[in-house]
Amino acid sequence: MKVWFDLTNSPHVSYFKQLIEELKEEGHEVVVTTRPLGNTIQLLDLHGINYVVIGSHYGKSSIKKIFGFPIRIYQLYKYLKNIHPDIAVAQASYYSPVVARLLNIYSIYTNDNEHAKGNLPAFICSNKIFIPEFLDKERIRSIFFNLKKVTNYPGVKEGIYLCHSFANSTQSNNLNQNIYIRLEPNLAQYYNGGHNFLDNLIIDLKDKHQVIIIPRDKEQAKHYYLKKFNGIHVLDKAESFEEIASKCKLFIGAGGTMTREMAVIGIPTISVYQSELLKVDQYLVDNNYMHHIPNLTIEDVNSILIEQNTINNELLIKGKIAFSLIKSSILNSKNE
């Protein structure tokens, strides 16, 4: 079987890395396409995944995204029509199911963001849709698609891939020294919060803690090279999630997958996301996997650092079940 993955954002590399490895080991051919966004290409290189760059990212502008969407659709179709994949698999790549429909191949699509506008064409064109257990299929009926396509998987998507590396997670604040801060998703269409709103907190933290900034792009990184941020380390190249987790005593995230990843493996985690929480984030907050403090202070940070953190591996256990569910669907796609 020839399986095509379209990895359009940094988190997708972690999500599918294990699945890609297993499929290749079992004799299947894997084709990976990507686009230059965030650390996606760096992470693909870091994990030794072969890929082809198709298209570009069109920034935060809705107008540019709308006009750019059919351009990348055409570019992907033109590339893949001579490769003849048997199946398309993607997480939140709105292009993948549309191109699969044009190629007349089976498409599996997963997403946990109920607000993503690109879900409309993706849901319509895909053959199989996976969403997490906390998203009620009936509540998203307003998007025109056949509910028979949809399967709820247990837990959260982060558990699907973290279960392989952190199945027996025993993270300890005593061993880890750094506070990592993942900045806001400044180019994401869904993000309506402020920019550089963590500056004062970061300045307060840097005198008492080792602070490492994880920027989303070069412009964000450039801001934290200003003199007032002396003493703060800014990651200028991609590091594996495992490496970051091994050195992290507290994670502060302004939105995105990495914040959820840290919470799932038991790292003390604070979301400072400025807009309405996605249901996946609310699920983690409600079940005590992470805190949500939009107006975070150094007092809040110090208070959370002295808490006793109990490790709960339930989401990693559920992740193994969900991984098997998705892989089985890929392997049995010709029979569906």
Secondary structure as UniProt FT lines:
FT   STRAND          2..7
FT   HELIX           10..25
FT   TURN            26..27
FT   STRAND          29..34
FT   TURN            38..39
FT   HELIX           40..46
FT   TURN            47..48
FT   STRAND          52..53
FT   HELIX           62..80
FT   TURN            81..83
FT   STRAND          87..91
FT   HELIX           95..103
FT   STRAND          106..110
FT   TURN            114..115
FT   TURN            117..118
FT   HELIX           119..125
FT   STRAND          128..132
FT   TURN            133..134
FT   HELIX           137..140
FT   TURN            141..142
FT   HELIX           147..149
FT   STRAND          150..153
FT   HELIX           157..165
FT   TURN            167..168
FT   TURN            173..175
FT   STRAND          178..182
FT   TURN            186..187
FT   TURN            189..190
FT   TURN            197..198
FT   HELIX           199..206
FT   TURN            207..208
FT   STRAND          210..214
FT   HELIX           218..223
FT   TURN            224..225
FT   HELIX           227..229
FT   TURN            230..231
FT   STRAND          233..234
FT   HELIX           241..246
FT   STRAND          248..253
FT   HELIX           257..264
FT   TURN            265..266
FT   STRAND          269..271
FT   HELIX           279..286
FT   TURN            287..288
FT   STRAND          291..292
FT   TURN            294..295
FT   HELIX           298..305
FT   HELIX           314..331
FT   HELIX           333..335
//
